[in-house]
Amino acid sequence: MWPTSQESAVILHLSDLQFGEHNRFTNGKRYVGEKANGVFLERILEDLEHLEKTYHLVPNIVVVTGDIAERSEPDE
């Protein structure tokens, strides 16, 4: 749903996710595949909850750019 003239668009921009062995979401732990994806989802949900509680922001547009995988391996 697009914002009305009285609402603002809130854009969540995710860039260079680089899923893989050295991803940024597991705090140095070596998770790949579904485990890494689960950690990423947990962190995103925590951040979204923080944005809503602290700043009353709820994204209504999500943009993903950059490298999604590290090496284009099947687990990534």
Distance bins in CASP14 RR format, pairs under 12 A and 6 or more apart:
PFRMAT RR
TARGET T0000
AUTHOR 0000-0000-0000
RMODE 2
METHOD distances of the structure
MODEL  1
1 7 0 0 0 0 1 0 0 0 0 0 0
1 9 0 0 0 0 0 1 0 0 0 0 0
1 58 0 0 0 0 0 1 0 0 0 0 0
1 60 1 0 0 1 0 0 0 0 0 0 0
1 61 0 0 0 0 0 1 0 0 0 0 0
2 8 0 0 0 0 0 1 0 0 0 0 0
2 9 1 0 0 1 0 0 0 0 0 0 0
2 10 0 0 0 0 0 1 0 0 0 0 0
2 60 1 0 0 1 0 0 0 0 0 0 0
2 61 0 0 0 0 1 0 0 0 0 0 0
3 9 1 0 1 0 0 0 0 0 0 0 0
3 10 0 0 0 0 1 0 0 0 0 0 0
3 11 0 0 0 0 0 1 0 0 0 0 0
3 58 0 0 0 0 0 1 0 0 0 0 0
3 59 0 0 0 0 0 1 0 0 0 0 0
3 60 1 0 0 1 0 0 0 0 0 0 0
3 61 0 0 0 0 1 0 0 0 0 0 0
4 60 0 0 0 0 0 1 0 0 0 0 0
7 57 0 0 0 0 0 1 0 0 0 0 0
7 58 0 0 0 0 0 1 0 0 0 0 0
7 60 0 0 0 0 1 0 0 0 0 0 0
7 61 0 0 0 0 0 1 0 0 0 0 0
8 56 0 0 0 0 0 1 0 0 0 0 0
8 57 0 0 0 0 1 0 0 0 0 0 0
8 58 0 0 0 0 0 1 0 0 0 0 0
8 59 0 0 0 0 0 1 0 0 0 0 0
8 60 0 0 0 0 1 0 0 0 0 0 0
8 61 0 0 0 0 0 1 0 0 0 0 0
9 57 0 0 0 0 0 1 0 0 0 0 0
9 58 0 0 0 0 0 1 0 0 0 0 0
9 59 0 0 0 0 1 0 0 0 0 0 0
9 60 1 0 0 1 0 0 0 0 0 0 0
9 61 1 0 1 0 0 0 0 0 0 0 0
9 62 0 0 0 0 0 1 0 0 0 0 0
9 63 0 0 0 0 0 1 0 0 0 0 0
10 48 0 0 0 0 0 1 0 0 0 0 0
10 51 0 0 0 0 1 0 0 0 0 0 0
10 52 0 0 0 0 0 1 0 0 0 0 0
10 55 0 0 0 0 1 0 0 0 0 0 0
10 56 0 0 0 0 1 0 0 0 0 0 0
10 57 1 0 1 0 0 0 0 0 0 0 0
10 58 1 0 0 1 0 0 0 0 0 0 0
10 59 1 0 1 0 0 0 0 0 0 0 0
10 60 1 0 1 0 0 0 0 0 0 0 0
10 61 1 0 0 1 0 0 0 0 0 0 0
10 62 0 0 0 0 1 0 0 0 0 0 0
10 63 0 0 0 0 0 1 0 0 0 0 0
11 51 0 0 0 0 0 1 0 0 0 0 0
11 57 0 0 0 0 0 1 0 0 0 0 0
11 58 0 0 0 0 0 1 0 0 0 0 0
11 59 1 0 0 1 0 0 0 0 0 0 0
11 60 0 0 0 0 1 0 0 0 0 0 0
11 61 1 0 1 0 0 0 0 0 0 0 0
11 62 1 0 0 1 0 0 0 0 0 0 0
11 63 1 0 0 1 0 0 0 0 0 0 0
11 64 0 0 0 0 0 1 0 0 0 0 0
11 65 0 0 0 0 0 1 0 0 0 0 0
12 44 0 0 0 0 1 0 0 0 0 0 0
12 47 0 0 0 0 1 0 0 0 0 0 0
12 48 1 0 0 1 0 0 0 0 0 0 0
12 51 0 0 0 0 1 0 0 0 0 0 0
12 52 0 0 0 0 0 1 0 0 0 0 0
12 57 0 0 0 0 1 0 0 0 0 0 0
12 58 0 0 0 0 1 0 0 0 0 0 0
12 59 1 1 0 0 0 0 0 0 0 0 0
12 60 0 0 0 0 1 0 0 0 0 0 0
12 61 1 0 0 1 0 0 0 0 0 0 0
12 62 1 0 1 0 0 0 0 0 0 0 0
12 63 1 0 0 1 0 0 0 0 0 0 0
12 64 0 0 0 0 1 0 0 0 0 0 0
12 65 0 0 0 0 0 1 0 0 0 0 0
13 59 0 0 0 0 1 0 0 0 0 0 0
13 61 0 0 0 0 1 0 0 0 0 0 0
13 62 0 0 0 0 1 0 0 0 0 0 0
13 63 1 0 1 0 0 0 0 0 0 0 0
13 64 0 0 0 0 1 0 0 0 0 0 0
13 65 1 0 0 1 0 0 0 0 0 0 0
13 66 0 0 0 0 0 1 0 0 0 0 0
14 24 0 0 0 0 0 1 0 0 0 0 0
14 25 0 0 0 0 0 1 0 0 0 0 0
14 40 0 0 0 0 1 0 0 0 0 0 0
14 41 0 0 0 0 0 1 0 0 0 0 0
14 43 0 0 0 0 0 1 0 0 0 0 0
14 44 1 0 0 1 0 0 0 0 0 0 0
14 47 0 0 0 0 0 1 0 0 0 0 0
14 48 0 0 0 0 0 1 0 0 0 0 0
14 59 0 0 0 0 0 1 0 0 0 0 0
14 61 0 0 0 0 0 1 0 0 0 0 0
14 62 1 0 0 1 0 0 0 0 0 0 0
14 63 1 0 0 1 0 0 0 0 0 0 0
14 64 1 0 1 0 0 0 0 0 0 0 0
14 65 1 0 0 1 0 0 0 0 0 0 0
14 66 0 0 0 0 1 0 0 0 0 0 0
14 67 0 0 0 0 0 1 0 0 0 0 0
14 68 0 0 0 0 1 0 0 0 0 0 0
15 24 0 0 0 0 0 1 0 0 0 0 0
15 62 0 0 0 0 0 1 0 0 0 0 0
15 63 0 0 0 0 1 0 0 0 0 0 0
15 64 1 0 0 1 0 0 0 0 0 0 0
15 65 1 0 1 0 0 0 0 0 0 0 0
15 66 1 0 1 0 0 0 0 0 0 0 0
15 67 0 0 0 0 1 0 0 0 0 0 0
15 68 0 0 0 0 1 0 0 0 0 0 0
16 23 0 0 0 0 0 1 0 0 0 0 0
16 24 0 0 0 0 1 0 0 0 0 0 0
16 25 0 0 0 0 0 1 0 0 0 0 0
16 64 0 0 0 0 1 0 0 0 0 0 0
16 65 1 0 0 1 0 0 0 0 0 0 0
16 66 1 0 1 0 0 0 0 0 0 0 0
16 67 1 0 1 0 0 0 0 0 0 0 0
16 68 0 0 0 0 1 0 0 0 0 0 0
16 69 0 0 0 0 0 1 0 0 0 0 0
16 70 0 0 0 0 0 1 0 0 0 0 0
17 23 1 0 0 1 0 0 0 0 0 0 0
17 24 0 0 0 0 1 0 0 0 0 0 0
17 25 0 0 0 0 1 0 0 0 0 0 0
17 36 0 0 0 0 0 1 0 0 0 0 0
17 37 0 0 0 0 0 1 0 0 0 0 0
17 40 1 0 0 1 0 0 0 0 0 0 0
17 41 0 0 0 0 0 1 0 0 0 0 0
17 43 0 0 0 0 0 1 0 0 0 0 0
17 44 0 0 0 0 0 1 0 0 0 0 0
17 64 1 0 0 1 0 0 0 0 0 0 0
17 65 0 0 0 0 1 0 0 0 0 0 0
17 66 1 0 0 1 0 0 0 0 0 0 0
17 67 1 0 0 1 0 0 0 0 0 0 0
17 68 1 0 1 0 0 0 0 0 0 0 0
17 69 0 0 0 0 1 0 0 0 0 0 0
17 70 0 0 0 0 1 0 0 0 0 0 0
17 76 0 0 0 0 1 0 0 0 0 0 0
18 24 1 0 0 1 0 0 0 0 0 0 0
18 25 0 0 0 0 1 0 0 0 0 0 0
18 26 0 0 0 0 0 1 0 0 0 0 0
18 32 0 0 0 0 0 1 0 0 0 0 0
18 36 0 0 0 0 0 1 0 0 0 0 0
18 40 0 0 0 0 0 1 0 0 0 0 0
18 64 0 0 0 0 0 1 0 0 0 0 0
18 65 0 0 0 0 0 1 0 0 0 0 0
18 66 0 0 0 0 1 0 0 0 0 0 0
18 67 1 0 1 0 0 0 0 0 0 0 0
18 68 1 0 0 1 0 0 0 0 0 0 0
18 69 1 0 0 1 0 0 0 0 0 0 0
18 70 1 0 1 0 0 0 0 0 0 0 0
18 71 0 0 0 0 1 0 0 0 0 0 0
18 72 0 0 0 0 0 1 0 0 0 0 0
18 73 0 0 0 0 0 1 0 0 0 0 0
18 76 0 0 0 0 1 0 0 0 0 0 0
19 25 0 0 0 0 1 0 0 0 0 0 0
19 26 0 0 0 0 0 1 0 0 0 0 0
19 31 0 0 0 0 1 0 0 0 0 0 0
19 32 0 0 0 0 1 0 0 0 0 0 0
19 33 1 0 0 1 0 0 0 0 0 0 0
19 34 0 0 0 0 0 1 0 0 0 0 0
19 35 0 0 0 0 0 1 0 0 0 0 0
19 36 1 0 0 1 0 0 0 0 0 0 0
19 37 1 0 0 1 0 0 0 0 0 0 0
19 38 0 0 0 0 0 1 0 0 0 0 0
19 39 0 0 0 0 0 1 0 0 0 0 0
19 40 1 0 0 1 0 0 0 0 0 0 0
19 41 0 0 0 0 0 1 0 0 0 0 0
19 64 0 0 0 0 0 1 0 0 0 0 0
19 66 0 0 0 0 0 1 0 0 0 0 0
19 67 0 0 0 0 1 0 0 0 0 0 0
19 68 1 0 0 1 0 0 0 0 0 0 0
19 69 1 0 1 0 0 0 0 0 0 0 0
19 70 1 0 0 1 0 0 0 0 0 0 0
19 71 0 0 0 0 1 0 0 0 0 0 0
19 72 0 0 0 0 0 1 0 0 0 0 0
19 73 0 0 0 0 1 0 0 0 0 0 0
19 74 0 0 0 0 0 1 0 0 0 0 0
19 75 0 0 0 0 1 0 0 0 0 0 0
19 76 1 0 1 0 0 0 0 0 0 0 0
20 26 0 0 0 0 1 0 0 0 0 0 0
20 28 0 0 0 0 0 1 0 0 0 0 0
20 30 0 0 0 0 1 0 0 0 0 0 0
20 31 0 0 0 0 1 0 0 0 0 0 0
20 32 1 0 1 0 0 0 0 0 0 0 0
20 33 1 0 0 1 0 0 0 0 0 0 0
20 34 0 0 0 0 0 1 0 0 0 0 0
20 35 0 0 0 0 0 1 0 0 0 0 0
20 36 1 0 0 1 0 0 0 0 0 0 0
20 37 0 0 0 0 1 0 0 0 0 0 0
20 39 0 0 0 0 0 1 0 0 0 0 0
20 40 0 0 0 0 0 1 0 0 0 0 0
20 67 0 0 0 0 0 1 0 0 0 0 0
20 68 0 0 0 0 1 0 0 0 0 0 0
20 69 1 0 0 1 0 0 0 0 0 0 0
20 70 1 0 1 0 0 0 0 0 0 0 0
20 71 1 0 0 1 0 0 0 0 0 0 0
20 72 0 0 0 0 1 0 0 0 0 0 0
20 73 1 0 0 1 0 0 0 0 0 0 0
20 74 0 0 0 0 0 1 0 0 0 0 0
20 75 1 0 0 1 0 0 0 0 0 0 0
20 76 1 0 1 0 0 0 0 0 0 0 0
21 28 0 0 0 0 0 1 0 0 0 0 0
21 29 0 0 0 0 0 1 0 0 0 0 0
21 30 1 0 1 0 0 0 0 0 0 0 0
21 31 0 0 0 0 1 0 0 0 0 0 0
21 32 1 0 1 0 0 0 0 0 0 0 0
21 33 0 0 0 0 1 0 0 0 0 0 0
21 35 0 0 0 0 0 1 0 0 0 0 0
21 36 0 0 0 0 1 0 0 0 0 0 0
21 69 0 0 0 0 0 1 0 0 0 0 0
21 70 1 0 0 1 0 0 0 0 0 0 0
21 71 0 0 0 0 1 0 0 0 0 0 0
21 73 0 0 0 0 1 0 0 0 0 0 0
21 75 0 0 0 0 1 0 0 0 0 0 0
21 76 0 0 0 0 1 0 0 0 0 0 0
22 28 0 0 0 0 1 0 0 0 0 0 0
22 29 0 0 0 0 0 1 0 0 0 0 0
22 30 0 0 0 0 1 0 0 0 0 0 0
22 31 0 0 0 0 0 1 0 0 0 0 0
22 32 0 0 0 0 1 0 0 0 0 0 0
22 36 0 0 0 0 0 1 0 0 0 0 0
22 67 0 0 0 0 0 1 0 0 0 0 0
22 69 0 0 0 0 0 1 0 0 0 0 0
22 70 1 0 0 1 0 0 0 0 0 0 0
22 71 0 0 0 0 1 0 0 0 0 0 0
22 73 0 0 0 0 0 1 0 0 0 0 0
22 76 0 0 0 0 0 1 0 0 0 0 0
23 29 0 0 0 0 1 0 0 0 0 0 0
23 30 0 0 0 0 1 0 0 0 0 0 0
23 31 1 0 0 1 0 0 0 0 0 0 0
23 32 0 0 0 0 1 0 0 0 0 0 0
23 33 0 0 0 0 1 0 0 0 0 0 0
23 35 0 0 0 0 0 1 0 0 0 0 0
23 36 1 0 1 0 0 0 0 0 0 0 0
23 37 0 0 0 0 1 0 0 0 0 0 0
23 38 0 0 0 0 0 1 0 0 0 0 0
23 39 0 0 0 0 1 0 0 0 0 0 0
23 40 1 0 0 1 0 0 0 0 0 0 0
23 43 0 0 0 0 0 1 0 0 0 0 0
23 67 0 0 0 0 0 1 0 0 0 0 0
23 68 0 0 0 0 0 1 0 0 0 0 0
23 69 0 0 0 0 1 0 0 0 0 0 0
23 70 1 0 0 1 0 0 0 0 0 0 0
23 71 0 0 0 0 0 1 0 0 0 0 0
23 73 0 0 0 0 0 1 0 0 0 0 0
23 75 0 0 0 0 0 1 0 0 0 0 0
23 76 0 0 0 0 1 0 0 0 0 0 0
24 31 0 0 0 0 0 1 0 0 0 0 0
24 36 0 0 0 0 0 1 0 0 0 0 0
24 39 0 0 0 0 0 1 0 0 0 0 0
24 40 0 0 0 0 1 0 0 0 0 0 0
24 43 0 0 0 0 1 0 0 0 0 0 0
24 67 0 0 0 0 0 1 0 0 0 0 0
24 70 0 0 0 0 0 1 0 0 0 0 0
25 31 0 0 0 0 1 0 0 0 0 0 0
25 32 0 0 0 0 0 1 0 0 0 0 0
25 33 0 0 0 0 0 1 0 0 0 0 0
25 35 0 0 0 0 0 1 0 0 0 0 0
25 36 1 0 0 1 0 0 0 0 0 0 0
25 37 0 0 0 0 1 0 0 0 0 0 0
25 38 0 0 0 0 1 0 0 0 0 0 0
25 39 1 0 1 0 0 0 0 0 0 0 0
25 40 1 0 1 0 0 0 0 0 0 0 0
25 41 0 0 0 0 1 0 0 0 0 0 0
25 42 0 0 0 0 1 0 0 0 0 0 0
25 43 1 0 1 0 0 0 0 0 0 0 0
25 44 0 0 0 0 1 0 0 0 0 0 0
25 45 0 0 0 0 0 1 0 0 0 0 0
25 46 0 0 0 0 0 1 0 0 0 0 0
25 47 0 0 0 0 0 1 0 0 0 0 0
26 32 0 0 0 0 1 0 0 0 0 0 0
26 33 0 0 0 0 0 1 0 0 0 0 0
26 35 0 0 0 0 1 0 0 0 0 0 0
26 36 1 0 0 1 0 0 0 0 0 0 0
26 37 0 0 0 0 0 1 0 0 0 0 0
26 38 0 0 0 0 1 0 0 0 0 0 0
26 39 1 0 1 0 0 0 0 0 0 0 0
26 40 0 0 0 0 1 0 0 0 0 0 0
26 41 0 0 0 0 0 1 0 0 0 0 0
26 42 0 0 0 0 0 1 0 0 0 0 0
26 43 0 0 0 0 1 0 0 0 0 0 0
27 36 0 0 0 0 0 1 0 0 0 0 0
27 39 0 0 0 0 1 0 0 0 0 0 0
27 40 0 0 0 0 0 1 0 0 0 0 0
27 42 0 0 0 0 0 1 0 0 0 0 0
27 43 0 0 0 0 1 0 0 0 0 0 0
28 36 0 0 0 0 0 1 0 0 0 0 0
28 39 0 0 0 0 0 1 0 0 0 0 0
29 35 0 0 0 0 1 0 0 0 0 0 0
29 36 0 0 0 0 1 0 0 0 0 0 0
29 39 0 0 0 0 1 0 0 0 0 0 0
30 36 0 0 0 0 1 0 0 0 0 0 0
30 39 0 0 0 0 0 1 0 0 0 0 0
30 75 0 0 0 0 0 1 0 0 0 0 0
31 37 0 0 0 0 1 0 0 0 0 0 0
31 38 0 0 0 0 1 0 0 0 0 0 0
31 39 1 0 1 0 0 0 0 0 0 0 0
31 40 0 0 0 0 1 0 0 0 0 0 0
31 42 0 0 0 0 0 1 0 0 0 0 0
31 43 0 0 0 0 0 1 0 0 0 0 0
31 75 0 0 0 0 1 0 0 0 0 0 0
31 76 0 0 0 0 0 1 0 0 0 0 0
32 38 0 0 0 0 0 1 0 0 0 0 0
32 39 0 0 0 0 0 1 0 0 0 0 0
32 40 0 0 0 0 0 1 0 0 0 0 0
32 69 0 0 0 0 0 1 0 0 0 0 0
32 70 0 0 0 0 1 0 0 0 0 0 0
32 71 0 0 0 0 0 1 0 0 0 0 0
32 73 1 0 0 1 0 0 0 0 0 0 0
32 74 0 0 0 0 1 0 0 0 0 0 0
32 75 1 0 1 0 0 0 0 0 0 0 0
32 76 1 0 0 1 0 0 0 0 0 0 0
33 39 0 0 0 0 1 0 0 0 0 0 0
33 40 0 0 0 0 0 1 0 0 0 0 0
33 69 0 0 0 0 0 1 0 0 0 0 0
33 70 0 0 0 0 0 1 0 0 0 0 0
33 73 0 0 0 0 1 0 0 0 0 0 0
33 74 0 0 0 0 1 0 0 0 0 0 0
33 75 1 0 1 0 0 0 0 0 0 0 0
33 76 1 0 0 1 0 0 0 0 0 0 0
34 40 0 0 0 0 0 1 0 0 0 0 0
34 41 0 0 0 0 0 1 0 0 0 0 0
34 74 0 0 0 0 0 1 0 0 0 0 0
34 75 0 0 0 0 1 0 0 0 0 0 0
34 76 0 0 0 0 0 1 0 0 0 0 0
35 41 0 0 0 0 0 1 0 0 0 0 0
35 42 0 0 0 0 0 1 0 0 0 0 0
35 75 0 0 0 0 1 0 0 0 0 0 0
36 42 0 0 0 0 0 1 0 0 0 0 0
36 43 0 0 0 0 0 1 0 0 0 0 0
36 69 0 0 0 0 0 1 0 0 0 0 0
36 70 0 0 0 0 0 1 0 0 0 0 0
36 73 0 0 0 0 0 1 0 0 0 0 0
36 75 0 0 0 0 1 0 0 0 0 0 0
36 76 0 0 0 0 1 0 0 0 0 0 0
37 43 0 0 0 0 0 1 0 0 0 0 0
37 44 0 0 0 0 0 1 0 0 0 0 0
37 68 0 0 0 0 0 1 0 0 0 0 0
37 69 0 0 0 0 0 1 0 0 0 0 0
37 75 0 0 0 0 1 0 0 0 0 0 0
37 76 0 0 0 0 1 0 0 0 0 0 0
38 44 0 0 0 0 1 0 0 0 0 0 0
38 45 0 0 0 0 1 0 0 0 0 0 0
38 46 0 0 0 0 0 1 0 0 0 0 0
39 45 0 0 0 0 0 1 0 0 0 0 0
39 46 0 0 0 0 0 1 0 0 0 0 0
40 46 0 0 0 0 0 1 0 0 0 0 0
40 47 0 0 0 0 0 1 0 0 0 0 0
40 64 0 0 0 0 0 1 0 0 0 0 0
40 68 0 0 0 0 0 1 0 0 0 0 0
40 76 0 0 0 0 0 1 0 0 0 0 0
41 47 0 0 0 0 0 1 0 0 0 0 0
41 48 0 0 0 0 0 1 0 0 0 0 0
42 48 0 0 0 0 0 1 0 0 0 0 0
42 49 0 0 0 0 0 1 0 0 0 0 0
43 49 0 0 0 0 0 1 0 0 0 0 0
43 50 0 0 0 0 0 1 0 0 0 0 0
44 50 0 0 0 0 0 1 0 0 0 0 0
44 51 0 0 0 0 0 1 0 0 0 0 0
44 59 0 0 0 0 0 1 0 0 0 0 0
44 62 0 0 0 0 1 0 0 0 0 0 0
44 64 0 0 0 0 0 1 0 0 0 0 0
45 51 0 0 0 0 0 1 0 0 0 0 0
45 52 0 0 0 0 0 1 0 0 0 0 0
46 52 0 0 0 0 0 1 0 0 0 0 0
46 53 0 0 0 0 0 1 0 0 0 0 0
46 54 0 0 0 0 0 1 0 0 0 0 0
47 53 0 0 0 0 0 1 0 0 0 0 0
47 54 0 0 0 0 0 1 0 0 0 0 0
47 55 0 0 0 0 0 1 0 0 0 0 0
47 57 0 0 0 0 0 1 0 0 0 0 0
47 59 0 0 0 0 0 1 0 0 0 0 0
48 54 0 0 0 0 0 1 0 0 0 0 0
48 55 0 0 0 0 0 1 0 0 0 0 0
48 57 0 0 0 0 1 0 0 0 0 0 0
48 58 1 0 0 1 0 0 0 0 0 0 0
48 59 1 0 0 1 0 0 0 0 0 0 0
48 60 0 0 0 0 0 1 0 0 0 0 0
48 62 0 0 0 0 0 1 0 0 0 0 0
49 55 0 0 0 0 0 1 0 0 0 0 0
49 57 0 0 0 0 0 1 0 0 0 0 0
49 58 0 0 0 0 0 1 0 0 0 0 0
50 56 0 0 0 0 0 1 0 0 0 0 0
50 57 0 0 0 0 1 0 0 0 0 0 0
50 58 0 0 0 0 0 1 0 0 0 0 0
51 57 1 0 1 0 0 0 0 0 0 0 0
51 58 1 0 0 1 0 0 0 0 0 0 0
51 59 1 0 0 1 0 0 0 0 0 0 0
52 58 1 0 1 0 0 0 0 0 0 0 0
52 59 0 0 0 0 1 0 0 0 0 0 0
67 76 0 0 0 0 1 0 0 0 0 0 0
68 76 1 0 0 1 0 0 0 0 0 0 0
69 75 0 0 0 0 1 0 0 0 0 0 0
69 76 1 1 0 0 0 0 0 0 0 0 0
70 76 1 0 1 0 0 0 0 0 0 0 0
END
